[in-house]
């Protein structure tokens, strides 16, 4: 493996918050393969019996603390016990629809919970780097055709987006003012979204909805078929987090860039060719599965969701050396292949995760030579 983070985490104590979730499970499995000593802080998985954490036995790859990040004292105790070098903060209430039903839980978790993690890290002098994951939805979305850059105005109308935008402001305060003893840790925020990939069973997300519909033999109901999104495989985004973490830890020796140059906000999004409507994604996914005749119906949603949103990742590509490696067809093919094999044989989940990480890292190795 010759990509930028292949040796950055060997024997390194790492904390991943939200490690029992969809993205957190993939990231934890990958970090373990890179030789990291991973400790997870999370609530137990809540995506039912198919949840990726249990099915893929992610618990074998880490030490787990079932802890709510809203409990500041518990989070602080774990940090002092583990004394990590780097923290990947993913724990969140990540669902837009749920944020309308439970706005206070969303704000408490995504703002105060995040502040608890940063405060615990501030008082743990082993911490050198924090990758603070937010969302592409932190921007004040004008529904325009231009991609948002890191310096664009933050906003967020729905409770989830508002909470993540607020979390960015909290992170900036810790980045620039509440630095802790000495120089403190180096902090960067990572903005990406519209992630697909095997093992996501979240409510009101299009790919899990497709799989649930196929399994049950029920029509697939689309709320916003015209909405256009930049679809990105979960491993592409995890590669962005790992690249950013490595740069915060070690800088980029190939370019003479010090680690301190990588603080701040970073966008991670796919190429323009991955921007497709929800309806187009459904058509391609069903065709890839071999179910083009599966019934699709139009539904209705009373809550606000953006029609168009994309981010400009040129900064990450130019300065971090991160590059998206999968086009739209490859993204959907990897995703559908994972689910199709899992539905046939659920006990293959761990093997599927390992195989897809291996094949993706092989692809990264070829594209970065």
N, C-alpha and C positions, 0 to 999 in steps of 0.2 A: 504494500500500500504506500503510495507516494504523495497522497494529498496532505494538506497542511496540518491536520490534527491527528494523524495516524499514530504518533508516539507521544502526544502531549499529555495524556491522562494516565499513562502507565504508573501503577502503584500510588496514585494520587487519591487522597480522601476527598470525596465529592458528596455534596448533599443535593438531592433532587426533591423539591416540594411538588406535590401533585403527581407522584410517581405511579400511583395506581390508576391514573386516567389513561386515555387513549394515547396522546402524545407522550405523556410521561412514561408509559410502559415501553414504547419503542425507544425512547431516549435512554432509559435505564438499561435495557437489553444491549444497546449499542455501546454504552459506556463500559459495561461489564466485559464486552468483547475487546475493548481497547485496554483492558487491564486496570480500570479504576476500581477503587474500593467505595462502593456506592451505599449511602444511607438515604432512605426515603422517608419523607414526612408527608402524610396524607390522611384523608379519611378513607375508610374501606370503600372499595369500588361499588358504584351504585347503578351499573348498567345491566343488571340481571345476571342470570346464570351463564350467559355467553361472554361476560366481561373479559377483556383481553388479559388483564393482570393475572387472573386465576387460570384461565384456559392456557395461556402461554407460560405459566409458572414463572412469572417475573420475580416472584419472591425468592427464587433461588439465586438471583443475580444481585441481591442487595440485603441490607439490614433494614427492617421496616419498623417505623413508629407510627401507629395509628393515632394521629394527633391533629386536632383542628388548628389551623394557623391563626384563628381568632384568639387562641389561648397564648398570650404573649409569654407568660412565664414558662410554659411547657416548651415552646419553641426555643427560648433562650437556653433552657437546660440542655436540650439536645445539641445545640450548637457548641456549647462548652464541653460536652462529653465527646462529641465527634471530632471537633477542631478541624473542620474542612478547609481545604485550600481554595475551592471554588464551589459556588452555589448556583444551581439552575433553578430559578423560581418559576414554576408552572402552575402551582395550586391556584385554583380560581373556581368561581361559578361561571362556566363558559357559554351558557345557552341564552340566546336572545329571548326566545319565547318564555323561558322560565323566569327571566329577569323582570318581565311584566307581572308575573304572578307573585314573585317574591323579591321585590326591589330592595327591601332592607337587608335580606340575606346577601343579595348580590353586592350591595355597597359595603356591608361589613366585611365580607370575604375579600373582595377585590381591591378594596382601599385599605381598611384597617388591618386586615390579615397580611396584606403585602407590606404594610409599614412595620408590622411585628417582625417579619422576616428580616427586613433591612436593619431594624433596630438591634435584633439579636446578632446579626452579622457585624454591626458596628462595634459591638462590645466583645467580639471574638477575634483576637489579634492574629489568629492563624489564617483568616480569610484574606485572600489576595484578589479575588475576582468574583463578581456577581453578574450573571446573565439574567436579566429581569424581563420575562416574557409578557408582552401585552397583546396587541392585536392590530391588524390593519384598520380596524374600526375606530381607532383613536382619533382619526382626522374629522374635521368639520366637513362632512360630505356635501358638496354642492351638486352632486350628480352630473359633474362635467366629464368631458372626454379625456382630460389630462390626468396623468398619474400623479399621485401625491408624493412629495419629497419630505425628507425628515424635518425640514425647517418650516413646513406648512402648518397652518393653524390647527390646533387640536379642538375637538368638539365631541359630538356624540349625543344623539337625540334620545335613543332608547336607553333604558337603565343599564344594560350591559355595556354598551359603547361609552356611556357617560362615566361608568365606574372605571373602565380601562383608561380613559383619557385622564381622569383624576389621578389614577395610579401613576401615570407618566409624570405628572407634576410632583407627586410625592417622591418619586424616584429621583427627579432632578434636584430636589432639595437635599436628599441624602448624597447625591453625586457632588454637589457644589458647596454645601454648607455643613451638613452633619456628617463629617468625614471620619469621626472617631479618633482614637489615639494615633499620633504620628501622621503618616500620610494616608492611613486608612486603606480600604480596598478600592479597586477600580470597578466601576459600575457602568453597564451599558444596557439599554433597553432594546428588545428585539420585536419588530412589528411584522406580523405575517398572518395569513388567514386562509379560509376556504380550503382547508386541508382535507384530503381524502386518503384512504389507505385501509388495509385490512384490520379488522378488530374494533372499529368504531361502531358502537351501538347506541349512540346518543339519540334522544328524542328530537324529532323535527329537523333532522339532517338528511339530505337527499340520498346519499349512498346507503346509509342504514335503512332508510325508508324503502329503497328499491329492494334490498335483500329481504326485509321483513315481508314485503308484498309478495315476492316470489315464493318465499317459504310457505306463506299462508294460502297462496293462490287467490289473493284478493286484488282488486284493482289498485293501481298506484295513483294516489291523489296528489296533484301538484298545486301548491298555493301560489307560487310566483314563477310560472314557466318562462316568462320573458326576462327575468332577472339574469344579468350577465355577471359572471364571476371569473377571476383568474385561478383556475383549479390547480392545486399543487399537492404532490404526494408528500405524505408525512415524513418520509426519509429526506426529502429535499430540505424541509424546514429544520429537521433535527441536524442535518449537516450544517445549516446556517448557524444554529446555536453552538454546535461544537467548534466550528471555525472561529466564531466570535469569542468563545471562552478561551480557546488556545491563544488568540491574539492578545486578550486581556492579561493572560498569564505570562506570555513569553515575547510579545511583540511579533514583528515579522523580520527575522534576521536577513531574509533574502532581499529586503528593501531598506534595511537599516531603520525600520520604524520601531520606536519604543512602545512598550505596552500601554503607557499613558495616553498614546495617540488614539486608542480605540474605545475610549469612554464615549458616552453620548447615545444617540438613537440610530438604529439601523433597520432598514426595510429589507424584507426577504419575500420576493414574489417571483412567479414563473415568467417565461417569455410571453410576448403578446399572443403567440399562437395557441397558448393554453386558455385564452379568454373565450368562454363559450356560454351560451345561455343554459339555464337549467334544463330546458327541453332537449337541447342538443346533447347534453351530458347523458340524460336518460336514454335517448335513442342509441347512443354509442354503447352505453353500458348494457342495455338489453340485447343489442346485436352481438356484443362480445360474449355475453352469457349464452347466446343462442335462443333467446326468448323474444324475438321481435314482435310476436303476436300477443304479448302480455298487455292486458287492457290498462289504459292510462286515462284518468279523469281529471277535470279541473275542479279545484276546491276553492275555499275562500279563507282569507286571514284578515282579522280586524286590527292587527297591530302593524306598526310601521316597520318596513324593512327596505333597505336601500336597493335601488334597481341596478346601479352601476358603481363600482368602486375598484380601483386598482392602485398599486403603489409602484414607485420608481425605485428599482433596486440597483441602479448604476453605481451608487456609492459603495454598496457592499461588494459589488463585482470588481470595482476598480481598486479599492483599498484593502478589503479583506481577502480578495482572491477567491471568493465564493462564486460559483456558477451553477445555475439550474442545469441538470443533466438530462431530464426527462421531458419529452414533448407530450402533448395532450393524449395521443393514442397510447403511448407507453405508460402514462400515468393511470389511465383507465384500465389498461390491460393488466398491470400489476395489481391493481385494486380488485378487479373482478376475479382474477385468478386466485387471489388469497381467499376471498369469500366462497368461491365455488368449491375449492378444495376443502375448506373448513366445514361448509354445510354438509358435504358428503362424509367427512371424517373429522368431527370436532377435536379428537385427541391429537390431531396433527398441528395444532395452533403453534406450539413452541417451535417445531421444525420449520413451519412456514415463516415465522419471524426470523429465525436464524438464516434460512436460505435467502430471504429477500434482503436482509442486511448484507450478507456476503455478496450477492449478485450486484447490489447497488455500490458497495465499496470497490468491487472489481471495476465497475463502470467509472467510478471516480478516478481510480488509478490510471485507467486508460486515457481519460479526458484531461488529466492534469500533467501528463508526461510532456 
